[in-house]
């Protein structure tokens, strides 16, 4: 069932407000738990719950520890064995659970009630996870309505899942920021930051729809790309953060995290671009991001895409015809966008290929001569092979062999419908 645009906007605005509030508290205190403590009462009010608790995983003890709670009874410090009770099971299985009546459900970890003296009647329990990484579990207890306790509904569970996604995104950013900060202070750990950043890039796509690679000019890159399946559609993006060094790499990580969060909600190109632009419009550093994102329907081969101040995207059609898709709006973080400003490019990819390149590719040099857009177009038009990996390697091997030289981060992403002609 389609979600009304007003509801989508409300969910996005609420979650981004939640993330921004947590980030602000973290920036002020240097303690990410302070950011989470600020968020929990807001989540409690959104759900109209009597109590809510956030459990974080302690792998060295194989338990989930309640680090923050809001409600009549303080259970901070309570530890639940991973895999036991609702909290432990939801963490172990990575699946949300709705218990309308906990008094007759043996999945409820009754020891918690006995220790706390609090009577649990109904629960909504959701894993706090981002991608494959699980950080813990958030549990809401006893839905309030007109001074009465009622059962939680499926809609309450869905709302809590959305809010848990915002929590996970914030925790991911907090921990990455802490790691990168340590790396900046302790240069010997810089290699670990590179590995962490490399892990943000996707693995080769097995359906033959996408392949990408980044060559970094320094230890940490401001270039990024991503792609993943959401149902039968491929979400993809590429971007280039203005500037160099740790600040750009942190902003790059935020871009990927926010794109993944929004795309996994199945939001449209326009909704994702506006939400991301709103997030970065007031960067204190004044940094901006050139950005391309799109959706490819792998069944119909229809593709919707928006170019925000990025290098022109090259579309090589099956008959060899070349079409370039120039920037349609300004880069992210420069000016505000509305729906009326955004008109995504709509094409049918069929057996053609889409090439997304950062300026480190087009500004690369061969014997002192810049590649430029015209020579880049000629290069990709004459690439051998049919699958996206072969097309990608045909360009990136020129850098490996020294035929192309760049002093900037260089990223190439190749998109195909997977339907090769012949």
C-alpha positions in Angstrom: 0.0 0.0 0.0 1.4 3.4 -0.9 2.3 5.7 1.9 0.8 9.2 1.7 3.4 11.9 0.8 2.5 13.8 4.0 3.1 10.8 6.1 6.5 10.1 4.4 7.5 13.7 5.0 6.5 13.5 8.6 8.5 10.4 9.2 11.6 11.7 7.4 11.4 15.1 9.2 10.9 13.4 12.6 13.8 11.0 12.2 16.1 13.6 10.8 15.2 15.9 13.7 15.9 13.0 16.1 19.3 12.4 14.5 20.2 16.0 14.4 19.4 16.4 18.1 21.5 13.4 19.0 24.4 14.7 17.0 24.2 18.1 18.6 24.3 16.7 22.1 27.2 14.5 21.1 29.1 17.5 19.7 28.4 19.4 22.9 29.5 16.7 25.4 31.7 14.3 23.5 29.6 11.5 24.9 27.3 9.7 22.5 25.2 8.3 25.4 24.2 11.9 26.1 22.8 12.1 22.6 20.9 8.9 23.1 19.6 10.0 26.5 18.1 13.1 24.8 16.4 10.9 22.2 14.7 8.3 24.4 12.1 10.6 25.9 11.2 11.9 22.4 10.7 8.3 21.3 8.6 7.6 24.4 6.2 10.5 23.6 6.0 9.5 19.9 4.8 6.0 20.9 2.6 7.1 23.8 4.4 4.3 25.8 4.5 4.1 29.6 8.2 3.0 29.6 11.0 2.6 27.1 14.4 1.0 27.5 17.5 0.9 25.3 19.7 -2.1 25.6 23.2 -2.1 24.0 25.1 -5.3 23.2 28.1 -6.1 25.5 29.9 -8.8 23.4 32.5 -9.4 26.1 29.8 -10.5 28.5 27.3 -12.0 26.0 24.6 -9.8 27.4 22.4 -6.8 26.5 22.7 -4.0 29.1 20.0 -1.4 29.7 22.0 1.9 29.3 19.0 4.3 29.1 15.4 4.0 30.2 12.5 6.3 30.8 9.5 5.3 32.8 8.2 4.7 36.4 11.0 2.2 37.3 14.7 2.8 36.6 16.2 -0.4 35.2 19.4 1.1 34.0 22.2 -1.4 34.4 19.9 -4.4 34.0 21.6 -7.1 32.0 19.7 -9.6 29.8 21.5 -12.7 28.4 21.6 -12.5 24.6 19.2 -15.0 23.1 16.9 -15.1 26.2 13.6 -13.3 26.7 12.2 -10.9 24.2 15.1 -8.5 24.3 17.7 -11.3 23.8 15.7 -13.1 21.2 15.0 -10.0 19.1 18.7 -9.1 19.2 19.8 -12.7 18.3 17.2 -13.1 15.4 17.4 -9.5 14.2 13.6 -9.4 13.9 11.0 -7.1 15.6 8.4 -8.6 17.9 5.0 -7.4 19.1 3.5 -8.9 22.2 0.0 -7.7 22.9 -0.3 -9.5 26.2 3.1 -10.2 28.0 1.4 -11.8 31.0 0.5 -14.9 29.0 3.5 -15.0 26.6 6.4 -17.1 27.7 8.8 -15.1 25.5 8.7 -12.3 28.0 11.8 -12.4 30.4 9.8 -12.3 33.6 13.0 -11.9 35.7 13.1 -8.3 34.6 9.7 -7.6 36.1 10.6 -9.4 39.3 13.8 -7.4 39.7 12.2 -4.0 38.8 8.7 -4.4 40.3 7.2 -3.1 37.1 4.3 -4.9 35.5 4.7 -5.5 31.8 1.3 -5.9 30.0 2.3 -5.2 26.3 5.6 -4.8 24.5 7.0 -3.7 21.2 10.6 -4.8 20.8 12.8 -3.8 17.9 16.5 -4.4 17.0 18.7 -1.4 16.7 20.8 -2.2 13.7 22.3 -0.5 10.6 22.9 -2.8 7.7 24.4 -6.0 9.0 25.7 -4.4 12.3 23.5 -4.9 15.4 24.0 -2.5 18.3 21.2 -3.5 20.6 17.5 -3.5 21.1 14.9 -0.9 22.0 11.8 -2.0 23.9 8.6 0.0 24.5 6.3 -1.2 27.3 2.5 -0.6 27.9 0.8 1.7 25.4 -1.0 4.6 27.0 -4.3 6.1 25.8 -6.5 8.5 27.7 -4.9 7.3 31.0 -5.5 3.7 30.2 -3.1 1.0 29.2 -3.8 -0.6 25.8 -2.1 -3.1 23.6 0.5 -2.0 21.1 -0.6 -2.2 17.5 1.3 -3.1 14.3 1.5 0.6 13.4 3.2 1.2 16.7 5.8 -1.4 15.9 6.4 0.1 12.5 6.9 3.5 14.0 9.3 2.1 16.6 11.3 0.4 13.8 11.6 3.7 12.0 12.8 5.4 15.2 15.2 2.6 15.9 16.7 3.1 12.4 17.4 6.7 13.3 19.1 5.5 16.6 21.2 3.0 14.7 22.3 5.5 12.1 23.3 7.9 14.9 25.2 5.3 16.8 27.0 4.2 13.6 28.0 7.8 13.0 29.1 8.4 16.6 31.3 5.3 16.6 32.8 6.1 13.2 33.5 9.7 14.4 35.2 8.4 17.5 37.3 6.0 15.5 38.3 8.5 12.9 39.1 11.1 15.6 41.4 8.6 17.4 43.0 7.9 14.0 43.7 11.6 13.5 45.3 11.8 16.9 47.2 8.5 16.6 48.6 8.2 13.1 49.6 4.6 13.5 45.8 3.8 13.5 45.1 5.5 10.2 45.2 2.2 8.3 42.3 1.0 10.4 40.3 4.1 9.3 41.0 3.3 5.7 39.8 -0.3 6.2 36.6 1.1 8.0 36.0 3.4 5.1 36.6 0.7 2.5 33.9 -1.4 4.3 31.4 1.3 3.6 31.7 0.6 -0.2 29.5 -2.2 -1.5 30.6 -5.7 -2.5 30.3 -6.5 -6.3 26.6 -6.8 -7.2 25.8 -10.4 -8.0 23.0 -9.7 -10.5 25.2 -7.9 -12.9 23.5 -4.6 -12.5 26.4 -2.5 -10.9 30.1 -2.4 -10.3 32.2 0.4 -8.9 35.7 1.3 -7.6 37.4 4.2 -5.9 41.1 5.1 -6.2 42.1 7.3 -3.3 44.7 10.0 -3.6 45.2 10.2 0.2 44.6 7.8 3.0 41.0 8.9 3.4 38.6 9.7 0.5 35.8 12.2 -0.1 34.5 10.1 -3.0 31.8 7.5 -2.5 29.4 5.3 -4.3 26.8 2.7 -3.2 24.3 0.3 -4.7 21.9 -2.3 -3.3 18.7 -4.1 -4.1 15.4 -3.0 -2.5 12.9 -5.5 -3.8 13.2 -5.7 -7.6 14.8 -2.2 -7.8 18.5 -1.2 -7.6 19.2 1.9 -5.6 22.5 3.5 -6.6 24.4 6.7 -5.9 27.8 8.4 -6.4 29.1 11.5 -4.7 32.2 13.7 -4.2 32.5 15.8 -1.0 34.3 19.1 -1.4 37.6 19.3 0.4 40.0 16.7 1.6 41.0 14.8 4.7 39.2 13.6 7.8 36.4 16.2 7.7 35.5 15.1 4.1 35.7 11.5 5.0 33.3 11.9 7.9 30.8 13.8 5.7 31.2 11.0 3.1 30.3 8.4 5.8 27.2 10.5 6.8 26.1 10.7 3.1 26.3 6.9 2.6 24.6 6.2 5.9 21.7 8.6 5.2 21.3 7.4 1.6 21.1 3.8 2.8 18.6 4.7 5.5 16.3 6.6 3.1 16.6 4.3 0.1 15.7 1.2 2.2 12.4 3.0 3.0 11.7 2.9 -0.7 11.4 6.7 -1.0 11.4 8.4 -4.4 14.4 10.1 -6.0 12.9 13.5 -5.1 12.2 12.6 -1.5 15.7 11.3 -0.9 17.4 14.2 -2.6 15.4 16.8 -0.6 16.0 15.0 2.7 19.7 14.7 2.1 20.0 18.3 1.0 18.1 19.5 4.1 20.5 17.5 6.2 23.6 19.2 4.8 22.3 22.7 4.0 23.7 24.2 7.2 27.1 22.6 7.3 29.3 24.9 9.6 32.3 24.2 7.3 30.4 25.3 4.2 31.2 21.9 2.6 29.0 20.7 -0.2 28.5 17.4 -2.0 28.2 16.8 -5.8 25.8 13.8 -5.9 24.0 11.5 -8.3 21.4 9.0 -7.3 18.7 6.9 -9.0 16.5 3.9 -9.0 16.7 1.1 -11.7 13.7 -1.2 -12.0 15.4 -4.5 -12.9 12.1 -5.9 -14.4 11.1 -3.0 -16.7 14.6 -1.5 -17.0 13.2 1.9 -16.4 15.6 4.3 -14.6 14.9 7.5 -12.7 17.9 9.6 -11.8 18.9 13.0 -10.4 22.2 14.8 -11.0 23.0 17.3 -8.3 26.0 19.4 -9.5 28.0 16.2 -10.4 30.1 15.3 -13.4 27.8 14.6 -16.4 26.5 11.0 -16.5 27.2 9.1 -19.7 24.6 6.8 -21.2 25.9 4.5 -23.9 22.8 3.1 -25.7 22.8 -0.4 -27.4 23.3 1.1 -30.8 26.4 3.1 -29.6 24.5 6.4 -29.4 25.8 8.6 -26.5 23.6 10.7 -24.3 25.0 12.8 -21.4 22.9 13.7 -18.4 24.2 17.0 -17.0 23.6 18.4 -13.6 20.0 19.3 -13.0 20.3 21.1 -9.7 23.0 22.5 -7.5 25.2 20.2 -5.3 23.8 19.1 -1.9 24.3 21.7 0.9 24.2 24.8 -1.3 20.6 25.9 -1.6 17.2 24.5 -0.5 15.2 22.4 -2.9 11.5 21.8 -3.3 9.5 19.3 -5.3 9.1 21.9 -8.0 12.9 22.2 -8.4 13.4 18.5 -9.1 12.7 16.8 -12.4 14.5 13.4 -12.4 15.8 12.1 -15.7 13.7 9.1 -16.9 15.2 6.6 -19.3 14.8 3.0 -20.3 18.2 1.5 -20.0 17.5 -1.8 -21.8 20.9 -3.2 -23.0 22.8 0.0 -22.5 25.2 1.2 -19.8 25.3 4.1 -17.5 28.7 5.5 -16.5 29.0 7.7 -13.4 32.4 9.3 -12.8 33.9 11.8 -10.4 36.2 14.5 -11.6 39.2 12.5 -10.6 38.4 10.3 -13.7 37.7 13.0 -16.2 40.6 15.2 -15.0 43.1 12.4 -15.1 46.0 12.8 -17.5 47.7 10.8 -20.2 51.2 12.1 -21.0 50.2 15.5 -19.7 47.0 15.7 -21.6 43.7 15.8 -19.6 41.2 13.1 -20.4 38.2 15.4 -20.3 34.6 14.6 -21.0 34.9 14.1 -24.7 37.8 11.6 -24.5 36.1 9.9 -21.5 33.0 9.4 -23.7 35.1 7.9 -26.5 36.8 5.6 -23.9 33.7 4.1 -22.5 32.0 3.8 -25.8 34.8 1.5 -27.0 35.1 -0.6 -23.9 35.2 -4.4 -24.5 33.1 -7.0 -22.7 29.5 -7.0 -21.8 29.2 -7.3 -18.0 29.6 -4.3 -15.7 32.8 -5.6 -14.1 34.5 -5.9 -17.4 33.5 -2.3 -18.4 34.7 -1.1 -15.0 38.1 -2.9 -15.3 38.6 -1.5 -18.8 38.9 2.0 -17.3 40.5 1.3 -13.9 43.2 -0.8 -15.4 44.4 2.3 -17.3 45.2 3.8 -13.9 46.9 0.6 -12.6 49.1 0.5 -15.7 50.0 4.2 -15.5 48.3 5.1 -18.7 46.1 7.5 -16.7 47.4 9.5 -13.8 45.3 11.5 -11.3 46.1 13.5 -8.2 42.5 13.4 -6.9 40.2 10.7 -5.7 38.9 8.8 -8.8 35.6 6.9 -8.7 33.8 5.1 -11.5 30.4 3.4 -11.2 28.9 1.4 -14.0 25.1 0.6 -14.1 23.4 -1.9 -16.5 20.0 -3.4 -16.8 21.6 -6.9 -16.8 19.9 -7.6 -20.1 22.8 -7.9 -22.5 22.0 -7.8 -26.2 22.8 -10.9 -28.2 
